[in-house]
Structure formats: C-alpha cells, structure tokens
Amino acid sequence: ALRRLSHYLLAHYQKGTRPVRDWRTTTNVAIDLMVYAILSVDEKNQVLTTYIWYRQHWTDEFLRWDPTRFDNLTQISLPVESIWVPDILINEFVDVGKSPHVPYVYVSHHGEVQNLKPIQVMTACSLDIYNFPFDVQNCSLTFTSWLHHIRDINLSLWRQPELVKFDRSVFMNQGEWELLYVLSRFQEFSVKSSDSYAEMKFYVVIRRRPLFYTVNLLLPSIFMMVMDIVGFYLPPNSGERVSFKITLLLGYSVFLIIVSDTLPATAVGTPLIGTYFVVCMALLVISLMETILIVRLVHKQDLQPHVPEWVKRLLLEQATVLLCIRDRKKFSRSRMQSSDISRQVDNNDSTAKLNHYGCEDPRECETVGGARLAPAFAGQAEGSPLMHGVLREITAIRQFLEKREEFRDVAHEWLQVGYVLDVLLFRAYLAAVLAYSITLGTLWSVWRDA
C-alpha cells in the first residue's frame, strides 16, 4: 500500500509549480521554532550561533488521497527532493552552518505537509555589551520567502505566541547563556514600490550568567581597591606607603593585562566594566599622588620654611573640628614630649664633649659658667684667652641647640599639617570610591534583575 500510494502521488507530480489548483489561491505556511542551544556569541564580529528545531507545514493540493483505497493509510513520508518546498530563508543568515540533512517530509491524506528539521543558525545580531557581564541580548530570526510575495505565500505561526514565548522544554541550559523567552511577530515587508512580502520574526532573548566574570574580574579589582584604602593607615612620615602604593599600582596593571583577553571587544562601543577598570586605575594614581604630596610635606629638611599662618588656621584649627580629629593640643603635647626626650639625649651627647671643661650640662655652663669659672681663674689674668675660648664654645653650642630646636619645631608643625591634610584627602578619596562603587552596584543590580 505504501509503494502504491507513493507511486500514485509522485507519478504525475510537478515539483516546480506551486501546489494550488487555482493560481489565485495563497499558500499559507505555518512555521514554528524551538531553541535547543546557544552555541556561541561573537561580540567582535556581531554573530550569534544557535541550534534550533525548525518546523513548518503547508497544504499541497496535489498530495491528497482517499485512505480507503490504500489500506487506510493517512500519513506517508516522501523525499523532500520530490515535492514542492517553500523557499523560506532566514534574512540574518551569514553562514550556511552545519545543519544535518533530513531527507523526508510527512504528508497527510488531506494534503498537509510537515517539514521538521534541526538547523544550526549563524546570524548577524546587533550585540550590546555595555552592561557586560550583566548583559541581555535580543537577536532576531526573520523567516520570509525570498521570491514569492504575500499573495503567493503567506506566513503564520504554528502555535500560540504564549506557548512559543516560554517554551524551554528542549533548551540545553548548561552554557554561559540562558534563554529568557522567544517573542514572535508577523509583519509585511516591502522595498520601495515593489510587492509586499510576509515576514515572521522570532526574537531570541538571552542573558549571560555573570558568576564567572564576577569572581574572576570584579572581585580581584575590588580587593585591590580595598587594599589601597587600607594603605592610608600607614604612617605618612615613613616611606613605606609610597612603595606600597607603587606595588599596588603595578599589580593592578598586570591584572588589566591578564583580563584584557576576557573582555569582549567591539568596534562600536566599550563595556562599562572596561570604564570601571580605567577609573579604578585612575583612583590608584590619584592615591599615589596624594601619598607623594603628604610625604613631601612631612619630610624633615633643614631649609624647610615655617608653616604659613593661614595654613595653621585652616588646617590645624578649622579642619580638625570639621573632620572630628582628636584634640590638637594633646597631639602637640605628645609630640613635644618626644622632642624633649630626644633633646635631653642630644644634650647629654654634647656635654660629654665638654667634660674636660668641668661642665655637666650646657645650660649650667651658660648660666653659672661665669660664676664657677671666675673664682677658679681669678688668680690668673682677667680676660684670659682660655676663658674667652670656653665662652665662645659654650655660645656656639647654645646657638646650635637653639637652631636644631627651631628646625624640630618647624618639622613638627609640617608633620601636624601633613597628618590633618592626609585625613582630609583620605576621607575625600574614600567618599569618591564609595560613591563610585554604590553607583556601579546599583546599575548592575538593576540590569541583573531587569
């Protein structure tokens, strides 16, 4: 019965003619698709590769028979090369792909032909990577007849749009991309004054899974920024902070070189995460410049000038109140105590050189020196050269100690200014980093939940 039916249907069949008995009858082709897998998304070349299960059916008026004449056969498979098949293509095709060949179609006794086949689709798609790695891509697959206008071949949807939209029954949900939904829309297309063509558009909406990129890109960058903030707690009057900041900046540069191959590259735009990395690099550079400025202020130099009065009023009086810094007088007292200790040590070293003159303390030599030395040398000539020499040495020592104390006071003033300015710049830097982080976090949260 199958052989007789096949011979009966194809004996006088003309596959080169549209299968209608009246040429004014429109052939309606119902199409459907199910996304099986997202194979690749090429951001640089703007190409999306998907694997779909494509289905279409139409009515062939020359493939009808009476089942009672052929052992009640209601359906038969025929070679696809032997019958008429609509020339429906995908407009976004950029490559033939590697679709398996299905050699048969199903034909029912009413003349309904079902053509079911899998297709590997390589299509052009306008990919927007600005929100990477929280991006959502919307790529269209437009099915249309390349030759026949809408009066010859019209298109329709096989299933209801709601069923097509959320059908993920065959989708392989194990890759980088997840399928959100598939939208469908029918429209007519015409070029200038030519005839209209029927088009059926399917919008494949997919979303990237961001966990891999969050762990390998965002978290290391966040950790480095946290270490940069923690580096402000190093004493500004030591050189360790500068070397620490330079090492951190070098490490971040190496990190950017490593992740440059991971970021998607296009000629039309830059992802926001690339801007994020650039801004983080700029913040690290600003932090290093701030550290260099503070170290320069607190560095002790013999030729360092006194702190201007307006700087003292602005930073040591007003800024300490606004920044809620501890009492400056207590801070100054603690610094002066350490200076007194070092002064006593220096004085002991200086007086050790004068032991052969009989002085235990330079101040005693200064104040009581005349009273103690005068009786000793009273018997000798007044204004002895030895007396004048001792007085000149004591005067030189006193001037040296006063000059060194003045240098210490100047260095101490600049150290106070440096500490206050360091706290001010640190809090401004911290506020900028927090505002930047909150803004990016909010944007990415909105995109992820959209």
N, C-alpha and C positions, 0 to 999 in steps of 0.2 A: 504493500500500500504506500509506503514512503517513496519507493522508487517511482511508482506510477504517478504519485502526486507531484514529485519533483519534476518529472518529465512533462506533466500536464502544465505546470506553472511556467516553466522556462522554455518550452518548445517554441513559442512564438513571441517571447518577451523581448521588448526593445528597451535596453537599459539606458540608452542615450536620450530618451524622451521623458519629460516629467510625467509621472504616472497618474494622469487625470483623463477622464473621457471627454470633459469639456474644458478647453484651454482657459476659459474664464474662471474656473474653479481654483481657489487658492489652496495650496498645500500647507497645512498647519503642522509645524514641527514643535513638539513639546520637548524641552530639554531640562536636565537636572544634573547636579554635580554634588559630590561629597568629597571633602578634603581628607586625604589619607595621611599625608605627612608634609612637613615643611623641610625641604632638603637643604636649602642654603639661602642666605640673604647677602648679596654682594653690594655693600654700600658704595664702594668706589665706582662700580660700573652700573649701579642702579638696576640690578637684575634680581628678580625673585624666582626661585626654582621650587615648584611644588609638585606633588604627586596626587592626582585627583582620580576619582571614579566618575567617569562621564557617561550619562545615559541620555538617549534621545529616541523618540518614537514618532511615527507619522503613518498616514494611511495611504497605501498603494492600491489603487482601484483595479489594477490588473493582477493582483495576487489574492484573489478570493476564490473559494470553492465550497462545495456542499459536503460537509463531513460524512454524510451517509453514503456517499459514493466511494469514500476512501477509508473504509473501516473505522469510521467515527474519529478520524484524526482532526484535531482542532488546532494544532500547532506544529510547525516544522522549522528546522534550521536550514538556511540556504547560504551558499557562499556569497560574501559581501561583494565580490567582484562581478557577480552575475546579475545584480539588480541595481536599480537606481538608488543613489545615496545623495542626500542634500549636501551642497558644498558649504558647510558651516565651518568657519575657522575662528580662531581667536585673534583679535586685532593686535594684541600686545605681544604676539609671538616674536622672539628674537632668535630662536634656535629650534631645530626640529626636536631635539631631545632624544631620549632612549625609551620610547614607549613600546611596549610589547604589541605584537600584531595579533589581533583577534580576527580569524578568517570567516566567522559566521555571524548571521543575524537571525533573530527569531521572527517568524511570520505566523500570525493567527489567521483563522479562516475568514475573519471579517476584513482582512487586508491590512491590519495593524502590524507595522514593522518596528521591532525594538532592537536598537543598536547599542550594546553595552560594551564599554572598553575603558581600560585604565590609560591615563595619559600623564607623562612627565612634562610638565609645562615650564618652560623658561620664558618669562615675560618681563617686559620693561615695566618698572614701577618707580614712581617718584617717592623715594625714601627720605623721610625727615629724621635726622639723627640728632637734632638739637637737644632732645630730652634723654639722650643716652646716659646710663643704661636702663632708664625707665621709659623707654620709647614704645609707642604703639604705632604700627604701620597699617596702612589701609591701601591694599593693592586691588586693582580691578581686573576682571577677566571678562572681555566683551565678546560674546558669540554673535556672529552675523553671517549672512550669506554673502559671499564675495561677489557673486554675479547677479543673482535673482533679486529683483526689487520686491517690495512688500505685497504687490498684487499677485506675485507668483508664489513666494514663500513667506509665510508669517511665522513668528516665533511666539511661544507661550511657555509658561512654567509648568513642569510636570506635577510638582507637589505644591502645597500651600506655602506662602513665604514664611510663615511662622515655623513650619516644620523644617524648612531649609536653614533658617537662621541659627537655630540652636542644635543642629544635628552634628554631634561629635561622636557618633557611635563607632566609626571606623578610624578616627583620628589617632595616630601614634603620638601620645603625649609624653615623650621621653626626651625630647631635644631641648635646645636653647629657647625655642619659641613655643608658645601655647596659643591655641586657636580660641579667640573670643566668640566670634559669630561670623556668619556669612549672610550678607544682605543681597537682595535681588531687586532688580528694577528693569522694566520694559520701556523702551523709547524708540522713536523713529529718528533716523539719521539721513541727512541729505547733503549733497555737495553742490553748492550754488543752485542752479536751476534744474538739476538732474532729478530723477525719480528718488523716492524715499526708500530706505532700507530698514528692515526691522532689526533691532538690536536687543539682546538680553544681557544685562550687566550683572555680574556677581562681584560683590565687594568682599574680599577676604581680609578680615581684621585680625591681626595677630599682635601679641605682646611678648616682649623679651623678658626672660627671667633674670632679674638683676643680682641674684645672690653671689654668683661667681665674681662679677665685676665689683660688687660692694666689698667683698673680702680681699680681693687682690689689688684694687685700685684705691678705693676711698679710705678704708681703714688704715693702711700704711701712711697715707698722707695726713690723716687726722692725728695719728700717733706722733708724727714728726712735728706737727704744729703744736701739740701739747708739750713736747719736749722743748720747743722753742720758748713757750710761755714759762715753763719751769726754769729755764736757763736765766730768767731775770732775777731769780733768788740768789744767784752767785754774787759775791761782793763786787761792787763796781770798781773798787780800787785795786783789784787784782787782775792780772792779765788772763786768767782762766776763762772768763766769759767770752772774750774775743775769739780765742782758739776754739771754744765750744761752738759758738755761732758759725764760724767758718767751716768747721767739720760738719755741722748740720746742713749748711747750705750745699756743701759738696755732696753729701749723701742724698739730698733731695734732687740734685742734678743727675746723679747716677740713676735714681729711681725714675725720673722722667724719661731717660734714655731707654730704660728697660720696658716701660709701659707704652712707649710710642708706637710699637707694633700692634698693641692690643686695641688702641683707639681706632674707631672707624674713620676712614679718610674719604672725603668727597671734595669735589671742586666747587661746590655751591654753598657750603656752609661748614661751620665748626661746631662740634657738640659743646654743650655747656660745661661738661666736665673738663674739657681742654682749657676753657677760660678759668675754671676753678683752679686747675694746676698752675696756670700762669699767675693768677692773683696770689696763690699761696707762695710761689717763688718770690713775687714782689714783696709780700709781707716779711719773708725771711730776710730779704735785702734791707728793707726798712729797719727791721730789728737789729741787724748788724750795724747799720749806720748809727742808730741810736746808741748802741753799745760803744762804738768808737768815740762818739761825742762825749759820753759820760766819762769814759776812761781818760780822755783828754782833759776834762775839767778837773778830775780829782788827782791827776798825776802831779807829783811834787816836783817843782822846778825852783831853782834859786832865783830866777829872774821873773817869777810869776807876780803879776801886779795884784793889788788889793781888790777885793770884790766891790763893785760899784754899789753905792747906797740904794739906788733904785732896784737893783737885783736883790739886795737884802730885804727890802720892804716887800717886794713882790713874791719872792720865793720863801724866805725864812720866816715871814710874818703872816702874809695873807694866804699863801698856798698851803702852809701847814694846817691852817684852820679848815680850809675847804677840803683838803684831802684827808682830814682826820688823822694826821700823823701825830705820833706821841710828842709830848712837851719838848720843845726845842731847848729849853733851859736845862732840863735833865740830860738831854743828849749832849749839850755843850759841856755840862759839868763832868760827865763821864769821860768825854774826850780830853778835858783839861787835866783830870786826874792822871790819865795815862801819860799826858805830856809832862806832868810834874815828876812822875816816876822816871821817865827817860831823862829828864833834866838832872835829877839827882845822880843818876848813873853817869851822865856825861860830866857833871861837876866833880864827881869822885875821881874820874879818869884824869881830869885837868889838874886837880890839886895834887895828884900823885906826882906830877912832874915838878911841883914846887915844894916837895917835902924837904929838899935840901936848903930851902929858904926858911923853914920852920913854920909854915902855914898849913893848917889843917883844912881850911875852907877858903875859897877865893873871896867870899864876902867878908870874912874876918880880915883877910889881907887888905881888903879895900877900906873897911870902916875903922878897924882897930890897928891896921898895919902901922900907921904913923906912930900911934901911942906905944906900941910894943917895940918898934924898931928904934924909935928916937932915944929911949934910955940906953939901949944897947950900944948905940953909936954916938952917944952924947960926948963920950970922952974923946971921940975922934973928931975929925974936922967936920963942921956943919956943911951940909950940901955935898957929902962925899959922892963920888961917881958911882959907888956900889949902891947907895941909897937911890939915886936917880934911876939907875938901871932896873932895880927891883920895882920901883913905882911905875916905870914905863911898861914892864912886863905885866904887872897887875892890871894896868889900864887897858892894855891890848887884850888881855883875857876877858875883861869885863865887856869890852866892845864886841868881841867875838861872840860871847854868850848872848848878849842882847840882840845881835844881828840874827843869830840862829833861832832865838826865841821868836823874833819877828817873822822869820820865814816859816816857822812852825804854825804861828797864828794864821798867816795867810793861807798856808796849805790846809789848815783845819777849816777855815771859812769856805774855801773852794770845795772841800770834802762835804761839808754840810749842804752847799748849793747842789753838788752833784747827786747826793742822796735824795734830796727833795725833787730835783728835776727827773731823776730816774724813776721815782714813784709816780710822778705826773705822767711821764711818757709811757710807762708800763701800763697804767690804767687806761690811757687813751688807746694804746695798742690792743689791750685786752678787750675793750669795748668794740673796737673795729672788728676784731676776729669773731667775737660773739655775734655781732650784728650780721656779719657775712655768713656765718655758719647757720644762724637761725633762718635767714632768707633762703639759702640753698636748701636747707632741710624742709622748709615749708613748701617750696616749689616742687621738690622731688616727692614729697608726701602727697601733694595734690595730684601730680601726674600719675603716681602709682595707684592711687585709689580712684582715678577718673574712669 
